[in-house]
Amino acid sequence: MEQKRNTFSGSVGFVLAAAGSAVGLGNIWRFPYLAAKNGGGLFLAVYIILALTFGFTLLVSEVAIGRKTKQSCLTAYGRVKKGWGWLGGFASAVPFLIFPYYCVIGGWVLKYAFVFVTGVGLDAANSDSGGFFTGFISHQYEPVIFFAVFLAATCFVVYRGVNKGIEAISKVLMPALLVLIIGIAVFSLTVRGGESEGGRTGIDGFLIYVVPSFEGMTVSGFIHVVMDAMGQLFYSISVAMGIMVAYGSYCKDKSDLMRSVNQIEIFDTIVAFLAGVMVIPAVYVFIGNEGLEQAGPGLMFVALPQVFAKMGVAGRVFGAVFFVMVLFAALTSSVSILEAVASGFMDKTKISRKKATLLETAVGLLLGVIVCFGYNIWYFEAVLPNTPPGKNAQILDIFDYASNNILMPIVAIGTCILIGWVVKPKYVIDEVTKNGERFRRRALYVGMVKTVAPLLLFILFLSSLGLDKYLVS
């Protein structure tokens, strides 16, 4: 069975597929907000340092586990060490919970891409402060339709397999995505507001983004900057959710694993930085500092359409290109999430790819419809530890909290303990260097996986539970 396992055709296919997973909605709608909130260039510097240390450690561990065991996460951890299969179960539960609601959000992106490309409903999307978006997601049927279309597109790619599906679409969409991101970022730097905007320019917004601000910064404040940067990186590089283990299992033994991991790091960091360049200058010019205080759906589906509206004709084109770009990013990420679950079904039950993909798609369809109904017929009010003041959590938020804030830190901490203390770092180091490659950050890796990473993850876990106040005031 293992000898027949599909593999990426080469390192380029693996890197683009992995980067496609890493570059998703979190980069685009959360990174700019966190950077603006946490001192601009200060946040960027902390993020880059963590990417080269903390992110690198988790990423290389999971890719090495996948390539060495030739298994997805559901069965890989049991192969690493007998009795640790439970960790694979936890890791598989993460994409299982994320997939339905991620496709629901993908449906929202598809709706806005449709609106800006066709112009149907464009005036309504641009003319209010959230009424169009709220009206759309609270509609009983329309969100389900767009969700189903996005889900079907994701299923089609995974159904076609590693080479004809995942690798093929990554080789097309990722270069296109990068070109669009660079184009939008350059345009955002050139925008200029009128008298009503105080003559603000895109360069003014860019300086807010990249120049470190230490105004009012305290020790506890800096710790919160580190936690925000680590949380963003944690979700951005797609670790602790089975994806990198699965993709690593499709990586050829002769490929240079360290080189591939370095390229994924670089690609994800560049895109995260460019996401801020795309969003912050334009939002600052037309909405001001208050626009930079929004994140998530509020930023993408409410604030940005208002920005596009104030740009006139150029805004229509800018908005269309932007939402098509976001659609590409959402699709490559949703493909990787579905693959993480489907590959687990295949390895555990030995069923075919087609059956595994259709099975998870059917489950995803059912759970996704439930998520959609959480904004209309099954609407209720709930509060989670990470719910912003004055807002209520819905079914989507509960799925997100359980997967991102509970399960993912547990999986990452468990992985560090398994590699750092049970089978020892040599397990990963031997896999990385088996073709004679140098492990240039070997000492850093050992120190991080054994001590620093699990400690930081534990603090992040406490933060997600709302208990960080007992550590920093």
C-alpha positions as a Markdown table, in Angstrom:
| # | Residue | x | y | z |
|---|---|---|---|---|
| 1 | Met | 0.0 | 0.0 | 0.0 |
| 2 | Glu | 2.8 | 2.5 | 0.9 |
| 3 | Gln | 4.7 | 1.8 | -2.3 |
| 4 | Lys | 1.7 | 2.9 | -4.4 |
| 5 | Arg | 1.2 | 6.1 | -2.5 |
| 6 | Asn | 1.0 | 9.1 | -4.7 |
| 7 | Thr | 3.8 | 11.7 | -4.5 |
| 8 | Phe | 4.3 | 15.3 | -5.7 |
| 9 | Ser | 6.2 | 15.3 | -9.0 |
| 10 | Gly | 8.9 | 17.4 | -7.4 |
| 11 | Ser | 9.8 | 19.9 | -4.8 |
| 12 | Val | 8.1 | 22.7 | -6.7 |
| 13 | Gly | 4.8 | 21.0 | -6.6 |
| 14 | Phe | 5.2 | 20.3 | -2.9 |
| 15 | Val | 6.2 | 23.8 | -2.0 |
| 16 | Leu | 3.4 | 25.4 | -4.0 |
| 17 | Ala | 0.8 | 23.1 | -2.5 |
| 18 | Ala | 2.1 | 23.7 | 1.0 |
| 19 | Ala | 2.3 | 27.4 | 0.4 |
| 20 | Gly | -1.3 | 27.4 | -1.0 |
| 21 | Ser | -2.4 | 25.8 | 2.3 |
| 22 | Ala | -0.5 | 28.4 | 4.3 |
| 23 | Val | -1.7 | 31.4 | 2.3 |
| 24 | Gly | -5.4 | 31.7 | 3.3 |
| 25 | Leu | -7.9 | 34.0 | 4.8 |
| 26 | Gly | -5.9 | 34.4 | 8.0 |
| 27 | Asn | -3.1 | 36.2 | 6.1 |
| 28 | Ile | -5.5 | 38.5 | 4.4 |
| 29 | Trp | -8.1 | 39.5 | 7.0 |
| 30 | Arg | -6.2 | 39.1 | 10.3 |
| 31 | Phe | -2.5 | 39.9 | 9.7 |
| 32 | Pro | -3.1 | 43.6 | 8.7 |
| 33 | Tyr | -5.3 | 44.2 | 11.7 |
| 34 | Leu | -2.8 | 42.7 | 14.1 |
| 35 | Ala | 0.0 | 44.6 | 12.6 |
| 36 | Ala | -1.9 | 47.9 | 12.9 |
| 37 | Lys | -2.9 | 47.1 | 16.4 |
| 38 | Asn | 0.5 | 46.0 | 17.6 |
| 39 | Gly | 2.9 | 48.8 | 16.7 |
| 40 | Gly | 3.3 | 48.2 | 12.9 |
| 41 | Gly | 7.0 | 47.4 | 12.3 |
| 42 | Leu | 7.3 | 46.1 | 15.8 |
| 43 | Phe | 4.8 | 43.4 | 15.1 |
| 44 | Leu | 6.4 | 42.6 | 11.8 |
| 45 | Ala | 9.9 | 42.2 | 13.4 |
| 46 | Val | 8.4 | 39.9 | 16.1 |
| 47 | Tyr | 6.5 | 37.9 | 13.5 |
| 48 | Ile | 9.6 | 37.3 | 11.3 |
| 49 | Ile | 11.7 | 36.2 | 14.3 |
| 50 | Leu | 9.0 | 33.8 | 15.3 |
| 51 | Ala | 8.6 | 32.5 | 11.8 |
| 52 | Leu | 12.3 | 31.6 | 11.6 |
| 53 | Thr | 12.3 | 29.9 | 15.0 |
| 54 | Phe | 8.9 | 28.8 | 16.4 |
| 55 | Gly | 7.2 | 28.4 | 13.0 |
| 56 | Phe | 10.2 | 26.6 | 11.5 |
| 57 | Thr | 10.3 | 24.1 | 14.3 |
| 58 | Leu | 6.6 | 23.1 | 14.0 |
| 59 | Leu | 6.7 | 23.0 | 10.2 |
| 60 | Val | 9.8 | 20.9 | 9.8 |
| 61 | Ser | 8.6 | 18.5 | 12.5 |
| 62 | Glu | 5.3 | 17.8 | 10.7 |
| 63 | Val | 6.7 | 17.5 | 7.2 |
| 64 | Ala | 9.4 | 15.1 | 8.5 |
| 65 | Ile | 6.9 | 13.0 | 10.3 |
| 66 | Gly | 4.8 | 12.7 | 7.1 |
| 67 | Arg | 7.7 | 11.9 | 4.8 |
| 68 | Lys | 9.2 | 9.4 | 7.2 |
| 69 | Thr | 6.0 | 7.5 | 8.0 |
| 70 | Lys | 4.4 | 7.9 | 4.5 |
| 71 | Gln | 1.1 | 8.3 | 6.4 |
| 72 | Ser | -1.4 | 11.1 | 7.1 |
| 73 | Cys | -1.8 | 12.4 | 10.6 |
| 74 | Leu | -4.5 | 10.0 | 11.6 |
| 75 | Thr | -2.1 | 7.1 | 11.4 |
| 76 | Ala | 1.3 | 8.8 | 11.3 |
| 77 | Tyr | 1.7 | 9.5 | 15.0 |
| 78 | Gly | 1.0 | 5.9 | 15.9 |
| 79 | Arg | 3.8 | 4.9 | 13.5 |
| 80 | Val | 6.2 | 7.4 | 15.2 |
| 81 | Lys | 5.6 | 5.9 | 18.6 |
| 82 | Lys | 3.2 | 3.1 | 19.6 |
| 83 | Gly | 0.6 | 4.5 | 22.0 |
| 84 | Trp | 0.6 | 8.0 | 20.5 |
| 85 | Gly | -2.1 | 7.3 | 17.9 |
| 86 | Trp | -4.5 | 9.5 | 20.0 |
| 87 | Leu | -2.5 | 12.5 | 19.0 |
| 88 | Gly | -3.3 | 11.7 | 15.3 |
| 89 | Gly | -7.0 | 11.5 | 16.2 |
| 90 | Phe | -6.8 | 15.0 | 17.8 |
| 91 | Ala | -4.9 | 16.3 | 14.8 |
| 92 | Ser | -7.5 | 14.9 | 12.4 |
| 93 | Ala | -10.4 | 16.4 | 14.3 |
| 94 | Val | -9.0 | 19.9 | 13.6 |
| 95 | Pro | -9.5 | 19.9 | 9.8 |
| 96 | Phe | -12.7 | 17.9 | 10.2 |
| 97 | Leu | -14.1 | 20.8 | 12.2 |
| 98 | Ile | -12.5 | 23.6 | 10.1 |
| 99 | Phe | -13.5 | 22.3 | 6.7 |
| 100 | Pro | -17.3 | 23.0 | 6.9 |
| 101 | Tyr | -17.1 | 26.5 | 8.2 |
| 102 | Tyr | -14.1 | 27.4 | 6.0 |
| 103 | Cys | -16.1 | 26.5 | 3.0 |
| 104 | Val | -19.0 | 28.6 | 4.3 |
| 105 | Ile | -16.7 | 31.6 | 4.4 |
| 106 | Gly | -15.4 | 30.6 | 1.0 |
| 107 | Gly | -19.0 | 30.9 | -0.1 |
| 108 | Trp | -19.1 | 34.4 | 1.3 |
| 109 | Val | -15.9 | 35.3 | -0.7 |
| 110 | Leu | -17.5 | 33.7 | -3.8 |
| 111 | Lys | -20.6 | 35.9 | -3.4 |
| 112 | Tyr | -18.5 | 39.1 | -3.2 |
| 113 | Ala | -16.3 | 38.1 | -6.1 |
| 114 | Phe | -19.5 | 37.5 | -8.1 |
| 115 | Val | -20.9 | 40.9 | -7.0 |
| 116 | Phe | -17.7 | 42.9 | -7.9 |
| 117 | Val | -17.1 | 41.0 | -11.2 |
| 118 | Thr | -20.7 | 41.2 | -12.5 |
| 119 | Gly | -21.8 | 44.4 | -10.8 |
| 120 | Val | -25.0 | 42.7 | -9.6 |
| 121 | Gly | -25.8 | 44.2 | -6.2 |
| 122 | Leu | -22.6 | 46.3 | -6.2 |
| 123 | Asp | -24.2 | 49.5 | -5.2 |
| 124 | Ala | -25.8 | 47.9 | -2.2 |
| 125 | Ala | -22.6 | 46.2 | -1.2 |
| 126 | Asn | -20.8 | 49.6 | -1.3 |
| 127 | Ser | -23.4 | 51.9 | 0.1 |
| 128 | Asp | -23.9 | 50.8 | 3.7 |
| 129 | Ser | -22.0 | 49.8 | 6.8 |
| 130 | Gly | -22.6 | 46.1 | 6.9 |
| 131 | Gly | -26.3 | 45.9 | 6.1 |
| 132 | Phe | -25.6 | 44.1 | 2.8 |
| 133 | Phe | -23.3 | 41.5 | 4.4 |
| 134 | Thr | -25.6 | 40.9 | 7.3 |
| 135 | Gly | -28.6 | 40.6 | 4.9 |
| 136 | Phe | -26.7 | 38.1 | 2.8 |
| 137 | Ile | -25.5 | 35.7 | 5.6 |
| 138 | Ser | -28.9 | 35.9 | 7.4 |
| 139 | His | -30.8 | 34.9 | 4.2 |
| 140 | Gln | -32.0 | 31.4 | 4.5 |
| 141 | Tyr | -31.0 | 29.9 | 1.2 |
| 142 | Glu | -28.5 | 32.2 | -0.7 |
| 143 | Pro | -25.5 | 31.5 | 1.6 |
| 144 | Val | -26.1 | 27.8 | 1.3 |
| 145 | Ile | -26.0 | 28.0 | -2.5 |
| 146 | Phe | -22.7 | 29.8 | -2.6 |
| 147 | Phe | -21.3 | 27.5 | 0.1 |
| 148 | Ala | -22.3 | 24.4 | -2.0 |
| 149 | Val | -20.6 | 25.8 | -5.1 |
| 150 | Phe | -17.4 | 26.5 | -3.2 |
| 151 | Leu | -17.5 | 23.1 | -1.5 |
| 152 | Ala | -18.1 | 21.3 | -4.9 |
| 153 | Ala | -15.0 | 23.1 | -6.4 |
| 154 | Thr | -12.9 | 22.0 | -3.4 |
| 155 | Cys | -14.2 | 18.4 | -3.7 |
| 156 | Phe | -13.4 | 18.3 | -7.5 |
| 157 | Val | -9.8 | 19.2 | -6.9 |
| 158 | Val | -9.2 | 16.7 | -4.1 |
| 159 | Tyr | -11.2 | 14.0 | -6.0 |
| 160 | Arg | -8.7 | 14.3 | -8.9 |
| 161 | Gly | -5.8 | 13.3 | -6.7 |
| 162 | Val | -2.4 | 14.6 | -5.7 |
| 163 | Asn | -0.9 | 15.3 | -9.1 |
| 164 | Lys | -3.9 | 16.0 | -11.4 |
| 165 | Gly | -5.8 | 17.9 | -8.6 |
| 166 | Ile | -3.8 | 19.4 | -5.8 |
| 167 | Glu | -0.5 | 19.9 | -7.5 |
| 168 | Ala | -2.0 | 21.0 | -10.8 |
| 169 | Ile | -4.2 | 23.7 | -9.3 |
| 170 | Ser | -1.4 | 24.9 | -7.0 |
| 171 | Lys | 0.9 | 25.4 | -10.0 |
| 172 | Val | -1.7 | 27.6 | -11.7 |
| 173 | Leu | -3.3 | 29.5 | -8.8 |
| 174 | Met | -0.3 | 30.2 | -6.6 |
| 175 | Pro | 1.7 | 32.1 | -9.3 |
| 176 | Ala | -1.5 | 33.9 | -10.3 |
| 177 | Leu | -2.2 | 34.7 | -6.6 |
| 178 | Leu | 1.2 | 36.1 | -6.1 |
| 179 | Val | 0.9 | 38.3 | -9.2 |
| 180 | Leu | -2.5 | 39.6 | -8.1 |
| 181 | Ile | -1.2 | 40.3 | -4.5 |
| 182 | Ile | 1.8 | 42.3 | -5.8 |
| 183 | Gly | -0.4 | 44.2 | -8.2 |
| 184 | Ile | -3.0 | 45.1 | -5.6 |
| 185 | Ala | -0.2 | 46.1 | -3.1 |
| 186 | Val | 1.4 | 48.4 | -5.6 |
| 187 | Phe | -2.0 | 50.0 | -6.4 |
| 188 | Ser | -2.8 | 50.4 | -2.7 |
| 189 | Leu | 0.4 | 52.4 | -2.2 |
| 190 | Thr | -0.6 | 54.9 | -5.0 |
| 191 | Val | -4.0 | 55.8 | -3.7 |
| 192 | Arg | -4.6 | 59.3 | -2.5 |
| 193 | Gly | -7.6 | 60.7 | -0.6 |
| 194 | Gly | -9.4 | 63.9 | -1.3 |
| 195 | Glu | -10.1 | 66.8 | 1.0 |
| 196 | Ser | -12.7 | 64.8 | 3.0 |
| 197 | Glu | -10.0 | 62.3 | 3.8 |
| 198 | Gly | -7.5 | 65.0 | 4.8 |
| 199 | Gly | -5.3 | 64.4 | 1.8 |
| 200 | Arg | -4.0 | 61.1 | 3.3 |
| 201 | Thr | -1.9 | 59.0 | 1.0 |
| 202 | Gly | -1.1 | 55.3 | 0.6 |
| 203 | Ile | 2.5 | 56.0 | 1.6 |
| 204 | Asp | 1.2 | 57.5 | 4.9 |
| 205 | Gly | -0.6 | 54.2 | 5.6 |
| 206 | Phe | 2.4 | 52.2 | 4.6 |
| 207 | Leu | 4.6 | 54.0 | 7.1 |
| 208 | Ile | 2.0 | 53.2 | 9.8 |
| 209 | Tyr | 2.4 | 49.6 | 8.8 |
| 210 | Val | 6.2 | 49.3 | 8.7 |
| 211 | Val | 7.6 | 51.9 | 11.1 |
| 212 | Pro | 7.8 | 50.4 | 14.7 |
| 213 | Ser | 5.7 | 52.3 | 17.2 |
| 214 | Phe | 6.6 | 52.0 | 20.9 |
| 215 | Glu | 4.0 | 54.6 | 22.0 |
| 216 | Gly | 2.5 | 53.5 | 25.4 |
| 217 | Met | 4.4 | 50.1 | 25.1 |
| 218 | Thr | 4.8 | 48.3 | 28.4 |
| 219 | Val | 6.4 | 44.9 | 29.2 |
| 220 | Ser | 3.0 | 43.3 | 29.4 |
| 221 | Gly | 2.0 | 45.0 | 26.2 |
| 222 | Phe | 5.0 | 43.6 | 24.5 |
| 223 | Ile | 4.2 | 40.1 | 25.7 |
| 224 | His | 0.7 | 40.5 | 24.2 |
| 225 | Val | 2.4 | 41.6 | 20.9 |
| 226 | Val | 4.4 | 38.3 | 21.0 |
| 227 | Met | 1.3 | 36.3 | 21.7 |
| 228 | Asp | -0.6 | 37.9 | 18.9 |
| 229 | Ala | 2.3 | 37.3 | 16.4 |
| 230 | Met | 2.7 | 33.7 | 17.6 |
| 231 | Gly | -1.1 | 33.1 | 17.3 |
| 232 | Gln | -1.2 | 34.5 | 13.8 |
| 233 | Leu | 1.9 | 32.5 | 12.7 |
| 234 | Phe | 0.5 | 29.3 | 14.4 |
| 235 | Tyr | -2.6 | 29.4 | 12.2 |
| 236 | Ser | -0.9 | 30.9 | 9.1 |
| 237 | Ile | 1.6 | 28.1 | 8.4 |
| 238 | Ser | -1.1 | 25.3 | 8.7 |
| 239 | Val | 0.5 | 23.3 | 11.4 |
| 240 | Ala | -1.3 | 21.2 | 14.1 |
| 241 | Met | -4.1 | 20.4 | 11.7 |
| 242 | Gly | -2.7 | 17.4 | 9.8 |
| 243 | Ile | -2.1 | 19.3 | 6.5 |
| 244 | Met | 1.7 | 19.4 | 6.6 |
| 245 | Val | 1.9 | 15.8 | 7.8 |
| 246 | Ala | -0.3 | 14.7 | 4.8 |
| 247 | Tyr | 1.6 | 16.8 | 2.3 |
| 248 | Gly | 4.9 | 15.6 | 3.8 |
| 249 | Ser | 3.8 | 12.0 | 3.2 |
| 250 | Tyr | 3.5 | 12.9 | -0.6 |
| 251 | Cys | 7.1 | 14.3 | -0.6 |
| 252 | Lys | 9.7 | 12.2 | -2.4 |
| 253 | Asp | 12.5 | 10.7 | -0.3 |
| 254 | Lys | 15.1 | 12.2 | -2.5 |
| 255 | Ser | 13.8 | 15.8 | -2.2 |
| 256 | Asp | 15.7 | 18.4 | -0.2 |
| 257 | Leu | 13.3 | 18.7 | 2.8 |
| 258 | Met | 15.0 | 21.6 | 4.4 |
| 259 | Arg | 15.1 | 23.6 | 1.2 |
| 260 | Ser | 11.4 | 23.1 | 0.7 |
| 261 | Val | 10.6 | 24.1 | 4.3 |
| 262 | Asn | 12.6 | 27.3 | 3.9 |
| 263 | Gln | 10.8 | 28.2 | 0.7 |
| 264 | Ile | 7.4 | 27.7 | 2.4 |
| 265 | Glu | 8.5 | 29.9 | 5.3 |
| 266 | Ile | 9.6 | 32.6 | 2.8 |
| 267 | Phe | 6.5 | 32.4 | 0.7 |
| 268 | Asp | 4.1 | 32.6 | 3.6 |
| 269 | Thr | 6.0 | 35.5 | 5.2 |
| 270 | Ile | 6.1 | 37.5 | 2.0 |
| 271 | Val | 2.4 | 37.0 | 1.4 |
| 272 | Ala | 1.6 | 37.9 | 5.0 |
| 273 | Phe | 3.6 | 41.1 | 4.6 |
| 274 | Leu | 2.0 | 42.0 | 1.3 |
| 275 | Ala | -1.4 | 41.4 | 2.7 |
| 276 | Gly | -0.7 | 44.3 | 5.0 |
| 277 | Val | 0.5 | 46.4 | 2.1 |
| 278 | Met | -2.7 | 45.6 | 0.2 |
| 279 | Val | -5.1 | 46.5 | 3.0 |
| 280 | Ile | -3.6 | 49.0 | 5.4 |
| 281 | Pro | -2.7 | 51.9 | 3.1 |
| 282 | Ala | -6.0 | 51.9 | 1.2 |
| 283 | Val | -8.1 | 51.5 | 4.4 |
| 284 | Tyr | -6.2 | 54.3 | 6.2 |
| 285 | Val | -6.6 | 56.7 | 3.3 |
| 286 | Phe | -10.3 | 56.4 | 2.9 |
| 287 | Ile | -11.5 | 55.4 | 6.4 |
| 288 | Gly | -8.7 | 56.4 | 8.7 |
| 289 | Asn | -7.4 | 54.8 | 11.9 |
| 290 | Glu | -10.9 | 53.4 | 12.8 |
| 291 | Gly | -10.8 | 51.3 | 9.7 |
| 292 | Leu | -7.6 | 49.6 | 10.9 |
| 293 | Glu | -9.4 | 48.5 | 14.0 |
| 294 | Gln | -11.5 | 45.9 | 12.1 |
| 295 | Ala | -10.5 | 42.3 | 11.4 |
| 296 | Gly | -12.0 | 39.2 | 9.9 |
| 297 | Pro | -15.4 | 39.5 | 8.1 |
| 298 | Gly | -15.8 | 43.1 | 9.3 |
| 299 | Leu | -12.7 | 44.1 | 7.5 |
| 300 | Met | -13.1 | 42.1 | 4.3 |
| 301 | Phe | -16.9 | 42.3 | 3.7 |
| 302 | Val | -17.7 | 45.7 | 5.3 |
| 303 | Ala | -14.7 | 48.0 | 5.5 |
| 304 | Leu | -13.0 | 47.2 | 2.2 |
| 305 | Pro | -16.2 | 47.5 | 0.0 |
| 306 | Gln | -16.6 | 51.0 | 1.5 |
| 307 | Val | -13.0 | 51.7 | 0.5 |
| 308 | Phe | -13.6 | 50.4 | -3.0 |
| 309 | Ala | -16.7 | 52.6 | -3.3 |
| 310 | Lys | -14.7 | 55.8 | -2.5 |
| 311 | Met | -12.2 | 55.0 | -5.3 |
| 312 | Gly | -14.8 | 55.4 | -8.0 |
| 313 | Val | -14.4 | 53.4 | -11.2 |
| 314 | Ala | -10.9 | 52.2 | -10.2 |
| 315 | Gly | -12.5 | 50.8 | -7.0 |
| 316 | Arg | -14.7 | 48.5 | -9.0 |
| 317 | Val | -11.7 | 47.0 | -10.8 |
| 318 | Phe | -9.7 | 47.0 | -7.6 |
| 319 | Gly | -12.5 | 45.2 | -5.7 |
| 320 | Ala | -13.0 | 42.6 | -8.4 |
| 321 | Val | -9.3 | 41.7 | -8.6 |
| 322 | Phe | -9.1 | 41.7 | -4.8 |
| 323 | Phe | -12.0 | 39.3 | -4.2 |
| 324 | Val | -10.8 | 37.0 | -7.1 |
| 325 | Met | -7.4 | 36.9 | -5.4 |
| 326 | Val | -9.0 | 36.1 | -2.0 |
| 327 | Leu | -11.1 | 33.4 | -3.7 |
| 328 | Phe | -7.9 | 31.8 | -5.0 |
| 329 | Ala | -6.4 | 31.9 | -1.6 |
| 330 | Ala | -9.5 | 30.4 | 0.1 |
| 331 | Leu | -9.7 | 27.6 | -2.5 |
| 332 | Thr | -6.1 | 26.4 | -2.1 |
| 333 | Ser | -6.5 | 26.4 | 1.6 |
| 334 | Ser | -9.8 | 24.6 | 1.6 |
| 335 | Val | -8.3 | 21.9 | -0.7 |
| 336 | Ser | -5.5 | 21.3 | 1.8 |
| 337 | Ile | -8.0 | 21.0 | 4.7 |
| 338 | Leu | -10.2 | 18.5 | 2.8 |
| 339 | Glu | -7.0 | 16.5 | 1.8 |
| 340 | Ala | -6.0 | 16.2 | 5.4 |
| 341 | Val | -9.2 | 14.6 | 6.3 |
| 342 | Ala | -9.6 | 12.4 | 3.2 |
| 343 | Ser | -6.0 | 11.1 | 3.4 |
| 344 | Gly | -6.7 | 10.1 | 7.0 |
| 345 | Phe | -9.8 | 8.1 | 5.9 |
| 346 | Met | -7.7 | 6.4 | 3.1 |
| 347 | Asp | -4.8 | 5.4 | 5.4 |
| 348 | Lys | -7.0 | 4.3 | 8.2 |
| 349 | Thr | -9.7 | 2.4 | 6.3 |
| 350 | Lys | -7.9 | 1.7 | 3.0 |
| 351 | Ile | -10.8 | 3.0 | 1.0 |
| 352 | Ser | -10.2 | 4.8 | -2.3 |
| 353 | Arg | -9.5 | 8.5 | -2.7 |
| 354 | Lys | -12.8 | 9.0 | -4.5 |
| 355 | Lys | -14.9 | 7.4 | -1.7 |
| 356 | Ala | -13.0 | 9.2 | 1.0 |
| 357 | Thr | -13.4 | 12.5 | -0.7 |
| 358 | Leu | -17.1 | 12.1 | -1.4 |
| 359 | Leu | -17.6 | 10.9 | 2.2 |
| 360 | Glu | -16.0 | 13.9 | 3.8 |
| 361 | Thr | -17.7 | 16.2 | 1.3 |
| 362 | Ala | -21.1 | 14.8 | 2.3 |
| 363 | Val | -20.3 | 15.3 | 6.0 |
| 364 | Gly | -19.0 | 18.8 | 5.2 |
| 365 | Leu | -22.1 | 19.7 | 3.3 |
| 366 | Leu | -24.3 | 18.7 | 6.3 |
| 367 | Leu | -22.2 | 20.5 | 8.9 |
| 368 | Gly | -21.8 | 23.5 | 6.5 |
| 369 | Val | -25.6 | 23.9 | 6.1 |
| 370 | Ile | -25.9 | 23.9 | 9.9 |
| 371 | Val | -23.3 | 26.6 | 10.1 |
| 372 | Cys | -25.2 | 28.7 | 7.5 |
| 373 | Phe | -28.4 | 28.3 | 9.4 |
| 374 | Gly | -26.6 | 29.6 | 12.5 |
| 375 | Tyr | -27.1 | 33.1 | 11.1 |
| 376 | Asn | -30.8 | 32.8 | 10.5 |
| 377 | Ile | -33.2 | 30.0 | 11.5 |
| 378 | Trp | -30.9 | 28.6 | 14.2 |
| 379 | Tyr | -29.5 | 31.9 | 15.4 |
| 380 | Phe | -28.7 | 32.1 | 19.1 |
| 381 | Glu | -26.5 | 34.2 | 21.4 |
| 382 | Ala | -23.4 | 32.8 | 23.0 |
| 383 | Val | -20.2 | 34.1 | 24.5 |
| 384 | Leu | -16.8 | 32.3 | 24.2 |
| 385 | Pro | -13.5 | 33.3 | 26.0 |
| 386 | Asn | -12.3 | 35.0 | 22.8 |
| 387 | Thr | -15.6 | 36.7 | 21.9 |
| 388 | Pro | -15.1 | 40.5 | 21.5 |
| 389 | Pro | -17.1 | 42.6 | 24.0 |
| 390 | Gly | -20.5 | 43.4 | 22.7 |
| 391 | Lys | -20.6 | 40.6 | 20.2 |
| 392 | Asn | -22.1 | 37.1 | 20.3 |
| 393 | Ala | -20.7 | 33.8 | 19.1 |
| 394 | Gln | -22.5 | 31.7 | 16.6 |
| 395 | Ile | -22.2 | 28.0 | 15.4 |
| 396 | Leu | -19.3 | 29.0 | 13.1 |
| 397 | Asp | -17.5 | 30.6 | 16.1 |
| 398 | Ile | -18.0 | 27.6 | 18.2 |
| 399 | Phe | -16.5 | 25.3 | 15.5 |
| 400 | Asp | -13.6 | 27.8 | 15.1 |
| 401 | Tyr | -12.9 | 28.1 | 18.8 |
| 402 | Ala | -12.9 | 24.3 | 19.4 |
| 403 | Ser | -10.5 | 23.7 | 16.5 |
| 404 | Asn | -8.2 | 26.7 | 16.5 |
| 405 | Asn | -8.1 | 27.6 | 20.2 |
| 406 | Ile | -8.4 | 24.2 | 21.9 |
| 407 | Leu | -7.4 | 21.3 | 19.7 |
| 408 | Met | -4.6 | 23.0 | 17.7 |
| 409 | Pro | -2.5 | 24.0 | 20.7 |
| 410 | Ile | -3.0 | 20.6 | 22.2 |
| 411 | Val | -1.8 | 18.9 | 19.0 |
| 412 | Ala | 1.2 | 21.2 | 18.7 |
| 413 | Ile | 2.2 | 20.7 | 22.4 |
| 414 | Gly | 1.8 | 17.0 | 22.0 |
| 415 | Thr | 4.0 | 17.0 | 18.9 |
| 416 | Cys | 6.7 | 18.9 | 20.7 |
| 417 | Ile | 6.6 | 16.4 | 23.6 |
| 418 | Leu | 6.6 | 13.4 | 21.3 |
| 419 | Ile | 9.6 | 14.6 | 19.2 |
| 420 | Gly | 11.5 | 16.5 | 21.8 |
| 421 | Trp | 11.3 | 14.1 | 24.7 |
| 422 | Val | 9.9 | 10.7 | 23.6 |
| 423 | Val | 11.5 | 9.7 | 20.3 |
| 424 | Lys | 14.0 | 12.6 | 20.6 |
| 425 | Pro | 14.9 | 15.3 | 18.0 |
| 426 | Lys | 17.2 | 12.8 | 16.3 |
| 427 | Tyr | 14.0 | 11.2 | 14.8 |
| 428 | Val | 13.4 | 14.4 | 12.7 |
| 429 | Ile | 17.0 | 15.3 | 12.2 |
| 430 | Asp | 17.8 | 11.9 | 10.7 |
| 431 | Glu | 14.9 | 12.3 | 8.2 |
| 432 | Val | 16.0 | 15.8 | 7.3 |
| 433 | Thr | 19.6 | 14.9 | 6.6 |
| 434 | Lys | 19.2 | 11.3 | 5.2 |
| 435 | Asn | 20.2 | 12.5 | 1.7 |
| 436 | Gly | 23.3 | 14.3 | 3.0 |
| 437 | Glu | 21.7 | 17.7 | 3.3 |
| 438 | Arg | 22.9 | 20.0 | 6.1 |
| 439 | Phe | 20.6 | 21.0 | 8.9 |
| 440 | Arg | 21.8 | 24.5 | 9.4 |
| 441 | Arg | 19.4 | 25.4 | 12.3 |
| 442 | Arg | 19.9 | 22.1 | 14.0 |
| 443 | Ala | 20.8 | 23.5 | 17.5 |
| 444 | Leu | 18.0 | 26.0 | 17.2 |
| 445 | Tyr | 15.6 | 23.2 | 16.3 |
| 446 | Val | 16.5 | 21.0 | 19.3 |
| 447 | Gly | 16.2 | 23.9 | 21.8 |
| 448 | Met | 12.9 | 25.0 | 20.3 |
| 449 | Val | 11.2 | 21.6 | 20.1 |
| 450 | Lys | 12.3 | 20.5 | 23.6 |
| 451 | Thr | 11.7 | 23.7 | 25.6 |
| 452 | Val | 10.8 | 27.0 | 24.0 |
| 453 | Ala | 8.1 | 25.9 | 21.6 |
| 454 | Pro | 6.0 | 23.9 | 24.1 |
| 455 | Leu | 6.3 | 26.7 | 26.7 |
| 456 | Leu | 5.1 | 29.3 | 24.2 |
| 457 | Leu | 2.3 | 27.0 | 23.1 |
| 458 | Phe | 1.2 | 26.5 | 26.6 |
| 459 | Ile | 1.0 | 30.2 | 27.2 |
| 460 | Leu | -0.9 | 30.6 | 23.9 |
| 461 | Phe | -3.3 | 27.8 | 25.1 |
| 462 | Leu | -3.9 | 29.7 | 28.3 |
| 463 | Ser | -4.6 | 32.8 | 26.3 |
| 464 | Ser | -7.1 | 31.0 | 24.2 |
| 465 | Leu | -8.9 | 30.0 | 27.4 |
| 466 | Gly | -8.9 | 33.5 | 28.7 |
| 467 | Leu | -6.4 | 32.6 | 31.4 |
| 468 | Asp | -3.5 | 34.7 | 30.2 |
| 469 | Lys | -4.5 | 37.5 | 32.6 |
| 470 | Tyr | -3.0 | 35.4 | 35.4 |
| 471 | Leu | 0.4 | 35.5 | 33.6 |
| 472 | Val | 0.4 | 39.0 | 32.3 |
| 473 | Ser | -1.6 | 41.9 | 33.6 |
